[in-house]
Structures are given as C-alpha cells and as structure tokens.
Amino acid sequence: MTDQIADIAVSVEGPDTPGRFVVVCEHASNAFPAPWGDLGLSAAQREAHIAWDPGALGLARGLAARLNAALVHANSSRLIYDLNRPPHSAGAMPARSEIHDIPGNRDITPQERLTRTEALYLPFHATLRAQIASKLALGHAPVMVTVHSFTPVFNGKARAVELGVIHDADPALAVAFHAEARAATQMDARLNEPYSAADEVTHTLALQATPLGIPNVMIELRNDLIATPAQQDTMAERLAPLLLAAVAKIEEAR
C-alpha cells in the first residue's frame, strides 16, 4: 500500500503503520462531488453540522499520529450517504436533518439509493475491513476508535457535555476510556451522551468491530472545543494517552 489511498468514497492515511489502532472518521468531509452536487442546499447549509462533523478529521489525524494508527475517513458529505448508517436506514440518505430539508434526498428512488450505496458505503466499509483484516493477519490485535463531533446547541438547547463516550454491544473500552477521562481531565465527559446506540449512531462499531471481538469506542467532542487546528491538536494530545491507558486497563482485567 502507499502512504495514502483516496477516492470519492474513502481515504486511508498511514495504511502500513504498525500500531494496533484503527481510527475512523465517517463524517470527515462536507464535499458534494458529482454526480450528486449540492443536493439543493445553500453554501451555509453545506458548511453546517448537518453536512459533516466539523473538527473531527483534524482530531482524528492528531489521534492517529499519536497512536501510530491507520486513519480511514470519508471524502463526501454524510448527506449524500451517512457511512455510519446501514443502507436500509432512513438516516443513510435523509430527506431532513435537524431543522433542514434536504431537497436532493426528498424523492430519492430505490435505484438511486442503490447507486449511492455502491459508490460510497460499500467501498468505505470494504476498505475499513481490509485495514482490520491486515492487522489481524499480522497479529497486531486491532483497536477501533471512531471520531465524531456534535453541536454546542441542539434544537435551541445548550449542551453542557463536552466529551461523549459511546458504545454498542461491547462496553468495555468505552467504560474504561470514560473513567480515564473523568479522572485525568476537567472535561464534562459522559457515557452514551449526547447520543447512544439507541440513536442508531453505532453502526460502524456493530458492523466492523463487534463481530471480530475488537475493542472499540466512539468518541464525540463538542465542536466548539475542536474548532481550530490548534484546538484539535491539543485535544488529540490530551486524549491519546487516555485511550492507551484504557486499552491497557481492559487487557489487564482479562
């Protein structure tokens, strides 16, 4: 593999890194490439959180660098296809997101859903699975961390939580990482807030990590805390050691 593999669906940065971690950022991009175009959205809407997770890619890159990890991330807006949703989910290609109508998704046909699934979802998850399989084959005992961000205000209500730690069926790494964050930082860190598996946000974990028994966690940062490259780097510096400590803790307990 080369240092970076990229196409319309997915990029892999550091595919040959020897570390155990695989960092994933499904909502990294607010690009609206052909053939889908802008889906009828304004420039402001395409910059807003509905289109991507602002700050998440920079944080994911900072974590990957410190964890000697491969990074797998999206190259297109989640409004074209939300790669953290299965093809049958309404949220995969939503007709409405928060308070915004998405005109280009309003009357989407089954054939168009299939076209987007084949163009974006299938290659993204095949690429991620290949990274995991390579580490398994080399005996590197992979660990998956997915990286997201959320808005400080949702539906007019301010959110006090700063760091959300989310799990699906296997809570071990999330619980350990949450404990490390609570002990080592002054952040308002909460387990399964502001989202949880009940909100259908853990598809990647359930699809890629749980079936193979891979330790995994989804982390959500409030996006005002990672709005600039400097903030993203500082947050990565703060969180990477906590992820390492959490992995050590769960392995010691086994």
C-alpha positions in Angstrom: 0.0 0.0 0.0 1.0 3.6 -0.4 1.0 6.3 2.3 -2.4 7.4 1.2 -5.2 5.7 -0.7 -8.1 8.0 -1.8 -11.2 8.1 -3.9 -14.6 9.6 -3.9 -15.7 7.4 -1.0 -12.8 6.9 1.3 -9.2 7.8 2.1 -6.7 5.8 4.1 -3.8 7.7 5.7 -1.0 5.6 7.1 -2.3 2.2 5.9 1.0 0.5 6.7 1.5 1.9 10.2 2.4 -0.9 12.7 0.3 0.3 15.6 -2.8 -1.5 16.8 -5.3 1.3 16.5 -7.5 2.0 13.5 -9.0 5.4 13.7 -12.2 6.1 11.7 -13.9 9.3 10.8 -17.2 8.7 8.9 -18.3 12.3 8.8 -14.9 13.9 7.9 -16.0 15.7 4.8 -18.5 18.3 3.6 -17.6 17.8 -0.1 -20.5 17.4 -2.5 -19.0 15.8 -5.6 -20.6 14.9 -8.9 -22.9 13.3 -9.8 -24.8 14.4 -6.7 -23.9 18.0 -6.5 -25.2 20.2 -3.7 -28.5 18.4 -3.1 -30.2 21.8 -3.4 -28.5 23.1 -0.2 -27.2 26.6 0.3 -23.5 27.3 0.9 -24.2 27.9 4.6 -26.0 24.6 4.9 -23.2 22.8 3.3 -20.8 24.2 5.9 -23.1 23.4 8.8 -23.0 20.4 11.1 -25.8 18.7 9.1 -23.3 18.1 6.3 -20.3 16.8 8.3 -18.7 16.8 11.8 -16.6 20.0 12.0 -13.2 19.4 13.6 -13.5 15.7 13.6 -11.0 15.0 10.9 -8.3 17.2 12.4 -8.8 15.5 15.7 -8.8 12.0 14.1 -5.5 12.9 12.4 -4.0 14.0 15.6 -5.0 10.8 17.4 -3.8 8.7 14.5 -0.4 10.4 14.6 0.0 9.8 18.4 -1.3 6.3 18.3 0.7 5.2 15.3 -2.6 4.3 13.7 -4.1 4.0 10.3 -6.9 6.5 9.6 -9.9 5.7 7.4 -12.1 8.6 6.6 -14.9 9.7 4.3 -14.4 12.0 1.3 -18.1 13.0 0.8 -20.8 14.7 2.9 -22.9 12.5 5.1 -25.9 14.0 3.5 -25.1 12.1 0.3 -24.6 8.9 2.3 -24.1 8.7 6.0 -21.4 6.0 6.3 -22.4 5.3 9.9 -25.8 4.1 8.8 -26.9 0.8 7.1 -28.4 1.0 3.6 -32.0 0.4 4.8 -31.8 3.2 7.3 -33.8 6.4 6.5 -30.8 8.3 8.1 -28.4 7.0 5.5 -29.8 9.5 2.9 -32.0 11.7 5.0 -34.8 13.9 3.5 -34.5 16.1 6.6 -31.7 16.8 9.0 -32.3 18.7 12.2 -34.4 21.7 11.0 -33.2 21.5 7.4 -34.9 19.9 4.4 -32.6 18.1 2.0 -34.2 18.6 -1.4 -31.9 16.3 -3.2 -32.9 13.4 -0.9 -36.6 14.1 -0.8 -37.7 11.9 -3.7 -34.8 9.6 -3.9 -35.6 6.3 -5.7 -34.6 2.8 -4.7 -32.3 2.7 -7.7 -30.6 5.9 -6.6 -30.2 4.6 -3.0 -28.5 1.5 -4.5 -26.2 3.7 -6.7 -25.1 5.7 -3.7 -24.7 2.6 -1.6 -22.5 1.0 -4.2 -20.5 4.2 -4.8 -19.9 5.2 -1.2 -21.0 2.8 1.6 -19.6 -0.5 0.1 -16.1 0.8 -0.7 -15.8 2.7 2.6 -16.6 -0.4 4.7 -14.6 -2.8 2.5 -11.6 -0.5 2.9 -12.1 -0.3 6.6 -12.5 -4.1 6.8 -9.3 -4.6 4.8 -7.4 -2.4 7.3 -8.7 -4.5 10.2 -8.0 -7.8 8.4 -4.4 -6.8 7.7 -3.8 -6.0 11.4 -5.4 -9.3 12.4 -3.3 -11.2 10.0 -0.1 -9.6 11.3 -1.1 -10.3 14.9 -1.5 -6.6 15.8 -4.7 -7.1 17.8 -6.6 -4.1 16.4 -8.5 -1.5 18.4 -11.1 0.7 16.7 -11.8 4.3 17.6 -14.4 6.3 15.7 -14.3 10.1 15.9 -17.2 12.5 15.7 -18.2 16.0 16.8 -21.5 17.5 18.0 -23.0 20.9 18.2 -23.0 23.0 21.4 -26.7 23.8 20.9 -29.3 21.4 19.6 -32.9 22.3 18.9 -32.3 25.5 20.9 -31.0 23.8 24.0 -27.4 24.2 25.1 -25.4 21.1 25.8 -23.1 21.0 28.8 -21.5 17.7 27.9 -18.1 18.2 26.3 -16.9 14.6 25.6 -19.3 11.9 24.7 -18.1 8.3 25.0 -20.4 5.9 23.1 -20.5 2.1 22.9 -22.6 -0.6 21.2 -22.8 -4.2 22.4 -19.3 -4.3 23.9 -18.9 -1.5 26.5 -15.5 -2.5 27.9 -13.3 0.1 26.1 -15.9 2.9 26.4 -16.3 2.4 30.1 -12.5 2.3 30.7 -11.9 5.4 28.5 -14.7 7.3 30.2 -13.2 6.5 33.6 -9.8 7.7 32.4 -11.2 10.9 31.0 -13.1 11.6 34.2 -10.0 11.0 36.3 -7.4 12.8 34.2 -9.3 15.8 32.8 -11.6 18.6 33.9 -13.9 17.8 30.9 -17.6 17.1 31.3 -17.3 13.5 30.0 -20.4 11.4 29.8 -21.1 7.8 28.8 -23.7 7.4 26.0 -24.4 11.2 25.7 -25.3 13.2 23.7 -26.1 10.1 21.7 -26.2 6.3 22.3 -26.8 3.1 20.3 -30.5 3.8 20.6 -30.0 6.7 18.3 -28.6 4.4 15.6 -25.1 6.0 15.8 -23.0 2.9 16.4 -23.4 1.1 13.0 -19.7 1.1 12.2 -18.8 -0.4 15.6 -21.5 -3.1 15.3 -20.6 -3.9 11.7 -16.8 -3.8 11.9 -15.6 -4.4 15.4 -18.1 -6.4 17.5 -18.3 -9.5 15.2 -14.5 -9.9 15.4 -14.2 -9.2 19.1 -12.2 -6.0 18.5 -12.2 -3.5 21.4 -13.9 -0.3 20.2 -15.2 3.1 21.2 -17.0 6.0 19.6 -15.9 9.4 20.8 -17.8 12.6 20.4 -16.3 16.1 21.0 -18.4 19.2 21.3 -17.3 21.0 18.2 -16.5 24.4 19.8 -13.7 22.6 21.6 -12.1 21.5 18.3 -12.9 24.4 16.1 -9.3 25.3 15.1 -6.3 23.1 14.1 -4.6 24.2 17.4 -7.6 23.0 19.5 -7.7 19.7 17.5 -4.0 19.1 18.2 -4.4 19.9 21.9 -7.4 17.6 22.2 -5.6 14.8 20.5 -2.6 15.3 22.8 -4.9 15.1 25.8 -7.0 12.0 24.6 -4.4 9.7 23.0 -2.8 8.7 26.3 -6.2 8.1 27.8 -7.1 5.7 25.0 -3.8 3.8 25.5 -4.4 3.6 29.3 -8.0 2.4 28.7 -6.8 -0.4 26.4 -4.2 -1.4 29.0 -6.8 -1.5 31.7 -9.3 -3.7 29.9 -6.5 -6.1 28.8 -5.2 -6.3 32.4 -8.7 -7.2 33.5 -8.9 -10.1 31.1 
